[in-house]
Amino acid sequence: MELELRNIHKSFGDKKVLEGISFHTTAGTAFGLLGRNGAGKTTTIRILMDVFPSNSGEVLIDGKPIDYHAVGIGYLPEERGLYPKKKIFDQLIYFAQLKGMNHSNAAKAVDYWLNRLGMAEYRNKRLDTLSKGNQQKIQLITALAHNPQIVILDEPFSGLDPVNAMLLKDVVKEEIAKGKIVLFSSHQMNYIEEFCDKIAILNSGRIVLQGDLHEIKRNYSRDRLLVCSENKAQILADLGSCCTENSDGSLMVQMASADAKQDMMKKLTETYDIDSIQVFEPSLNDIFVEYAGTQE
Ligand SMILES: Nc1ncnc2c1ncn2[C@@H]1O[C@H](COP(=O)(O)OP(=O)(O)OP(=O)(O)O)[C@@H](O)[C@H]1O
């Protein structure tokens, strides 16, 4: 199955919020939607989910307009939307039934997920008696219990302790392995790097960079070298402003262009006592700051 958003435009009044959003993603992969606050991620997700219509553009499944009765979507919103005073089991059943499950299947699925997420002991408790992180796990069950083909997770790791974050990572990996389309929206780049094969960076309602994350990194300008050496002070003095020291004690050597790589490596290894030398590959965080750092 392939999900495609094609040339989506959206305005609220005079304010243009999305200006031609297009991307596609396939079953069994995770897609990361990145962007600073207000870039348009939630608006994109809401249009994808048919919460409100776009002004123009299409949401397609396998090239045809999406049929919301036929395609299941599970959504973990950033803001929580559960009933604080209601019993957990009862409201999870209610939400699963809203997604079209009968009571018996809903009960089975809810119990499966309560167990899977280590929440079975809270089955008959009121939601507002749970900690923030545990409420987050209950909200996650509303996104997954009806076994949707498309799983949309907006900041899923916020508020989770490291043990619960690991549990959620396993769950996300299982959903990807089951052949779901997983769409991630997060500011936590480490999670995006861990799960997402493809990303799109939004800036002021436009996609400013998208593609395969490994290729994006590979194609990023390879004009810096990361160097570890005993002769640090000497290299810094000799190379001047081309060389800076990183916080971990390694050196960053900026070359005039990527073509200078071989010559610079040769010069460094021949002149100094070098422990290691490699082309610097940026983190997703570096790339994000470059593409989303300034909003138009
Ligand atoms: N219902 C609305 N009416 C008017 N403007 C809106 C509405 N919903 C969103 N916007 C505006 O659209 C822009 C994009 O908002 P959106 O919530 O999609 O951003 P986001 O990328 O999800 O941000 P965040 O990371 O903060 O959640 C913002 O400028 C916001 O103020």
The ligand as a MOL file (V3000), in Angstrom:
LIG
                    3D

  0  0  0     0  0            999 V3000
M  V30 BEGIN CTAB
M  V30 COUNTS 31 33 0 0 0
M  V30 BEGIN ATOM
M  V30 1 N -7.6800 26.4390 12.9120 0
M  V30 2 C -6.7290 27.3280 12.6340 0
M  V30 3 N -7.0180 28.6050 12.3730 0
M  V30 4 C -6.0500 29.5120 12.0580 0
M  V30 5 N -4.7380 29.2190 11.9760 0
M  V30 6 C -4.3810 27.9620 12.2370 0
M  V30 7 C -5.3400 26.9440 12.5770 0
M  V30 8 N -4.6680 25.7750 12.7550 0
M  V30 9 C -3.3520 26.0500 12.5520 0
M  V30 10 N -3.1830 27.3490 12.2400 0
M  V30 11 C -1.9060 28.0050 11.9220 0
M  V30 12 O -1.2690 27.2250 10.9340 0
M  V30 13 C 0.1410 27.2200 11.1230 0
M  V30 14 C 0.6390 25.7750 11.1680 0
M  V30 15 O 0.1510 25.1630 12.3560 0
M  V30 16 P 0.4020 23.6240 12.6770 0
M  V30 17 O -0.3430 23.3440 13.9480 0
M  V30 18 O 0.0500 22.8160 11.4890 0
M  V30 19 O 1.9740 23.5880 12.9290 0
M  V30 20 P 2.9020 22.4270 13.4890 0
M  V30 21 O 4.0070 22.2620 12.5130 0
M  V30 22 O 2.0790 21.2230 13.7940 0
M  V30 23 O 3.4530 23.0730 14.8330 0
M  V30 24 P 3.8360 22.4080 16.2680 0
M  V30 25 O 5.1620 21.7320 16.0970 0
M  V30 26 O 3.9210 23.6090 17.1500 0
M  V30 27 O 2.7250 21.4730 16.6610 0
M  V30 28 C 0.3920 28.0100 12.4020 0
M  V30 29 O 0.7830 29.2940 12.0470 0
M  V30 30 C -0.9530 28.0350 13.0920 0
M  V30 31 O -1.1050 29.1910 13.8570 0
M  V30 END ATOM
M  V30 BEGIN BOND
M  V30 1 1 1 2
M  V30 2 1 2 3
M  V30 3 2 2 7
M  V30 4 2 3 4
M  V30 5 1 4 5
M  V30 6 2 5 6
M  V30 7 1 6 7
M  V30 8 1 6 10
M  V30 9 1 7 8
M  V30 10 2 8 9
M  V30 11 1 9 10
M  V30 12 1 10 11
M  V30 13 1 11 12
M  V30 14 1 11 30
M  V30 15 1 12 13
M  V30 16 1 13 14
M  V30 17 1 13 28
M  V30 18 1 14 15
M  V30 19 1 15 16
M  V30 20 2 16 17
M  V30 21 1 16 18
M  V30 22 1 16 19
M  V30 23 1 19 20
M  V30 24 2 20 21
M  V30 25 1 20 22
M  V30 26 1 20 23
M  V30 27 1 23 24
M  V30 28 2 24 25
M  V30 29 1 24 26
M  V30 30 1 24 27
M  V30 31 1 28 29
M  V30 32 1 28 30
M  V30 33 1 30 31
M  V30 END BOND
M  V30 END CTAB
M  END
